Amino acid sequence: ILHKRDLQGGGEDGFRKATNGGLQADAPNVPPPSPEELAVHWLGGYWKLPKQDMASTDLRERVVSAARTSGTALVRSSVLAEVYSALGDSVQQLFGGVDPSSKMLADRYKEAPELAAYLTARLAVSNREQSKIKKMLYDAQVLANKVPSERGKHFIESFIVRCYGVLEARSDARDRWHTAQRHFLKALKHLESNANALYLLGMAALELGKPGEAVNLLNKSLFLDPDFKAPYVNLGVAYLRLKLFEEAIYISEACLERHPSSPQCQYHIGIASCQLALLIEARSRGGAVLPASEQELYDELRKRTASSMAEARQSEEGMKRKPAPGSCRLPEAPWLETDQQML
């Protein structure tokens, strides 16, 4: 990202001067340049290759990028030119000028107050300062009040109230989940088909020690949005807490079908398989004579525990959670002491 004024010298000297420092960030007492003052020097582009080529019968393997394992490929200059043209001045708009404010959004989208309200609320929850978040959510509500359509107003107010709930859930208050729950219920009243509000209510139920209630809410969320990954994962948690181990395996497998890169589900399958194996073992130790089919199931469950836990640990997310040798950091799943005992 370059200042146009630095390019005015022309030729290689002008370009060298412009690229020597690039755009200086956070210079004290210097207002940020406007988008019109910036130019972009494109360095190029590359394709992130999938795991398999286009001849593969596995749609995901041939479409989803896996650059870490499959590498990258050069992009033809003609294709790059199309991409640069399509981007227009979006990069300059992103890096130039001051951060958007409630007023800027309200002025820019005066004819679409519902969009201005939504963007203001989204901007609010991305902020880190509590005072700014609450001020911007208040501004979003003011904009929502201007929405002419009653239906549109309910949509945006559902989102705003949900943001207040998320804000409460993130706080350090002891009763934060009770307070957040009230906001999520209000969001649901504005929009009964709000899958996110149902999911968050399910999370509140889990945090408040009500896994049975959480199962009902998370299942409703999934019914409305079957591609929503988070309810699958947390349904696994709820079923484990209810000791419904077969259900935990079932919902985790369903998640892995839609979202193969879900190590949390592998972890839940590992735990549930171990617990089912332990139940069979307890019956055997109690004197029950196990039929051959149950003995075979017992062996399969033990193998699945080991393979699922290993997959969860070897995943990128699992490796990030692994404490370094000599570290004072507390272990996290799937590296807990109980996880090792299960293995």
C-alpha positions in Angstrom: 0.0 0.0 0.0 1.7 3.2 -1.2 1.2 6.9 -0.9 0.5 8.4 -4.4 2.6 11.4 -3.5 5.7 9.2 -3.2 5.1 7.9 -6.7 5.0 11.4 -8.3 8.7 11.4 -8.9 8.1 8.7 -11.6 10.5 6.1 -12.9 12.4 3.6 -10.7 13.5 6.3 -8.2 9.9 7.2 -7.4 8.8 3.6 -7.1 11.9 2.8 -4.9 11.1 5.7 -2.6 7.5 4.6 -2.3 8.2 1.0 -1.6 11.1 1.6 0.7 8.9 2.2 3.7 5.4 1.5 2.4 2.5 2.8 4.3 3.6 3.9 7.8 1.1 2.7 10.4 0.2 4.5 13.7 2.5 7.5 13.1 1.9 9.9 16.1 -0.3 13.0 15.4 -0.5 12.2 11.7 -4.0 11.7 10.4 -4.4 8.5 8.3 -4.4 9.1 4.5 -7.7 9.1 2.7 -8.4 6.2 0.3 -7.9 8.6 -2.6 -4.3 9.3 -1.5 -3.3 5.6 -1.7 -2.2 3.3 -4.5 -1.7 -0.5 -4.5 1.3 -2.2 -6.0 0.2 -5.8 -6.5 3.0 -8.3 -5.9 1.2 -11.3 -7.5 -0.9 -14.2 -6.5 -1.0 -17.9 -6.1 -3.5 -20.8 -6.1 -3.8 -22.8 -2.8 -4.0 -26.4 -4.1 -6.5 -29.0 -2.8 -5.6 -32.4 -1.5 -6.5 -34.1 -4.8 -6.8 -33.1 -8.4 -10.0 -32.6 -10.4 -10.2 -36.2 -11.3 -11.0 -37.2 -7.7 -14.5 -38.4 -6.9 -14.3 -36.8 -3.5 -15.8 -33.3 -3.9 -14.2 -31.9 -0.7 -10.8 -33.3 -1.4 -10.7 -31.8 -4.9 -12.2 -28.4 -4.0 -11.1 -27.3 -0.4 -7.6 -25.8 -0.3 -4.9 -27.6 1.7 -1.8 -25.4 0.9 0.2 -26.7 3.9 0.3 -30.3 2.5 -0.4 -29.8 -1.2 1.4 -26.5 -1.8 0.6 -23.7 -4.2 0.7 -22.9 -7.9 1.3 -19.7 -9.9 -1.7 -17.7 -11.3 -1.6 -16.6 -14.9 -1.2 -12.8 -15.3 -4.4 -12.5 -17.3 -6.3 -14.1 -14.4 -4.6 -11.8 -11.9 -5.6 -8.8 -14.0 -9.2 -9.8 -13.7 -8.9 -10.2 -9.9 -7.3 -6.8 -9.5 -10.0 -5.2 -11.7 -12.8 -6.8 -9.7 -11.3 -5.6 -6.4 -11.3 -2.0 -7.6 -10.4 0.4 -4.8 -11.5 -1.9 -2.0 -8.0 -2.3 -0.6 -7.5 1.5 -0.5 -10.9 1.9 1.2 -9.8 -0.7 3.8 -6.5 0.9 4.7 -7.4 4.6 4.0 -9.3 7.0 6.2 -10.4 6.7 9.8 -12.3 3.7 11.2 -16.0 3.9 10.5 -18.2 5.3 13.2 -21.9 5.0 13.9 -22.5 8.4 12.3 -20.5 7.6 9.2 -22.5 4.4 8.7 -25.8 6.2 9.4 -24.9 8.9 6.8 -23.6 6.5 4.2 -26.6 4.1 4.4 -29.3 6.8 5.1 -31.7 5.1 2.7 -31.2 1.7 4.3 -31.4 2.2 8.1 -31.6 -1.6 8.7 -28.2 -2.1 7.0 -26.7 0.8 8.9 -28.0 -0.6 12.2 -26.7 -4.1 11.4 -23.2 -2.8 10.4 -23.1 -0.6 13.5 -23.9 -3.6 15.7 -21.4 -5.8 14.0 -18.8 -3.1 14.4 -19.7 -2.7 18.1 -19.1 -6.4 19.0 -15.7 -6.3 17.1 -14.6 -3.5 19.5 -12.6 -4.2 22.7 -13.7 -1.2 24.8 -16.8 -1.8 26.8 -17.9 1.8 26.7 -17.6 2.0 22.9 -19.4 -1.3 22.5 -22.4 -0.2 24.5 -22.5 3.3 22.8 -22.5 1.7 19.4 -25.1 -0.8 20.3 -27.3 2.1 21.5 -26.7 3.9 18.2 -27.6 0.7 16.4 -30.9 0.6 18.3 -31.6 4.2 17.4 -31.1 3.3 13.7 -33.3 0.2 14.1 -36.1 2.4 15.3 -36.1 4.1 11.9 -36.6 0.9 10.0 -40.0 1.3 8.3 -40.8 -2.4 7.9 -42.0 -4.0 11.2 -40.6 -7.4 10.0 -37.2 -5.8 9.1 -37.2 -4.1 12.5 -37.6 -7.5 14.3 -34.7 -9.0 12.3 -32.3 -6.2 13.3 -33.5 -6.0 16.9 -33.0 -9.7 17.3 -29.4 -9.3 16.2 -28.8 -6.3 18.5 -30.3 -8.0 21.5 -28.2 -11.0 20.8 -25.1 -8.8 20.7 -25.9 -7.6 24.2 -26.2 -11.2 25.3 -22.8 -12.1 23.9 -21.3 -9.0 25.6 -22.7 -10.2 28.9 -21.5 -13.8 28.4 -18.0 -12.5 27.8 -18.0 -10.5 31.0 -16.5 -11.5 34.3 -19.8 -11.1 36.2 -20.8 -14.2 38.3 -24.3 -14.2 37.0 -23.2 -13.4 33.4 -24.9 -16.5 31.9 -28.3 -15.7 33.6 -28.1 -12.2 32.3 -27.0 -13.3 28.8 -29.9 -15.9 28.8 -32.4 -13.1 29.2 -31.0 -11.3 26.2 -31.0 -14.5 24.0 -34.7 -15.2 25.0 -35.6 -11.6 23.9 -33.7 -12.1 20.6 -35.8 -15.3 20.0 -39.0 -13.4 20.7 -38.1 -10.9 17.9 -37.2 -13.8 15.5 -38.3 -17.3 16.4 -36.3 -18.9 13.6 -33.0 -17.4 14.9 -30.7 -20.4 14.9 -27.9 -18.4 16.5 -30.1 -17.3 19.4 -31.2 -20.9 20.0 -27.6 -22.0 19.9 -26.6 -19.4 22.4 -29.5 -20.3 24.7 -28.2 -23.9 24.5 -24.8 -22.7 25.5 -26.3 -20.8 28.4 -28.1 -23.9 29.5 -24.9 -25.9 29.3 -23.0 -23.3 31.4 -25.8 -23.2 33.9 -25.6 -27.0 34.4 -28.8 -27.9 32.4 -27.5 -30.3 29.7 -31.0 -31.8 29.0 -32.4 -28.3 28.3 -29.3 -27.6 26.2 -29.9 -30.7 24.0 -33.4 -29.5 23.2 -32.2 -26.0 22.2 -29.2 -27.1 20.3 -31.3 -29.6 18.3 -33.7 -26.8 17.4 -30.8 -24.7 16.2 -29.5 -27.5 14.0 -33.0 -28.1 12.6 -33.0 -24.5 11.4 -29.4 -24.5 10.1 -28.0 -28.0 9.5 -24.6 -26.6 8.4 -24.0 -24.8 11.7 -21.0 -26.6 13.2 -21.1 -25.3 16.8 -24.4 -26.9 17.8 -23.1 -30.3 16.6 -19.9 -29.9 18.8 -21.8 -28.8 21.9 -24.5 -31.4 21.5 -21.7 -33.8 21.9 -20.7 -32.1 25.2 -24.3 -32.2 26.4 -24.8 -35.9 25.6 -21.5 -36.8 27.3 -22.7 -34.9 30.4 -26.0 -36.8 30.3 -24.0 -40.1 29.9 -25.8 -40.7 26.6 -22.7 -42.0 25.0 -24.2 -43.6 21.9 -26.0 -40.3 21.1 -22.7 -38.4 21.6 -21.1 -40.7 19.0 -24.0 -40.3 16.6 -24.1 -36.5 16.6 -20.2 -36.3 16.4 -20.3 -38.6 13.3 -23.0 -36.4 11.8 -20.8 -33.4 12.3 -17.7 -35.1 10.8 -19.8 -35.9 7.7 -20.5 -32.2 7.1 -17.3 -30.8 8.7 -14.5 -33.3 8.4 -12.0 -31.0 10.1 -13.6 -31.1 13.5 -11.1 -32.6 16.1 -13.5 -31.8 18.9 -15.9 -34.4 17.5 -13.1 -37.0 17.3 -12.4 -36.2 20.9 -16.0 -36.7 21.9 -16.1 -40.0 20.0 -13.0 -41.1 21.9 -14.5 -40.3 25.3 -17.9 -41.9 24.5 -16.3 -45.1 23.1 -14.1 -45.4 26.2 -17.1 -45.0 28.5 -19.1 -47.6 26.6 -16.2 -50.0 26.7 -15.9 -49.4 30.5 -19.6 -50.3 30.9 -19.1 -53.6 29.2 -15.9 -54.2 31.3 -17.9 -53.5 34.5 -20.5 -56.1 33.6 -17.7 -58.6 32.9 -16.0 -57.9 36.2 -19.4 -58.2 37.9 -19.6 -61.8 36.8 -21.7 -61.5 33.6 -20.7 -63.9 30.8 -20.3 -61.8 27.7 -21.4 -63.2 24.4 -18.9 -63.2 21.5 -20.7 -60.3 19.8 -20.3 -58.1 23.0 -16.7 -59.1 23.4 -16.1 -58.1 19.8 -17.9 -54.7 20.4 -15.7 -54.2 23.5 -12.5 -54.6 21.4 -13.9 -52.3 18.7 -14.7 -49.6 21.2 -11.2 -49.8 22.7 -9.7 -49.5 19.3 -11.9 -46.6 18.4 -11.0 -44.8 21.6 -7.4 -45.0 20.8 -7.7 -43.9 17.1 -10.2 -41.0 17.8 -8.1 -39.6 20.7 -4.9 -39.9 18.5 -6.6 -38.0 15.7 -7.8 -35.3 18.0 -4.3 -34.9 19.5 -2.6 -34.9 16.1 -4.9 -32.2 14.6 -3.6 -28.7 14.3 -5.9 -27.5 17.0 -4.9 -30.4 19.3 -1.2 -29.6 18.8 -1.8 -25.9 19.7 -3.3 -27.1 23.0 -0.4 -29.4 23.9 1.7 -27.9 26.7 5.4 -27.5 25.9 7.8 -29.5 28.1 8.5 -27.7 31.3 5.7 -25.2 30.7 3.6 -24.0 33.6 0.5 -23.8 31.3 -2.3 -26.0 32.5 -3.1 -28.9 30.2 -6.3 -28.7 28.1 -8.3 -31.3 26.3 -7.2 -33.6 24.6 -4.1 -33.5 26.8 -5.8 -33.8 30.2 -4.6 -36.4 32.7 -8.0 -38.1 32.4 -7.5 -38.3 28.6 -4.2 -40.1 29.2 -5.9 -42.4 31.6 -8.5 -43.3 29.0 -5.8 -44.1 26.5 
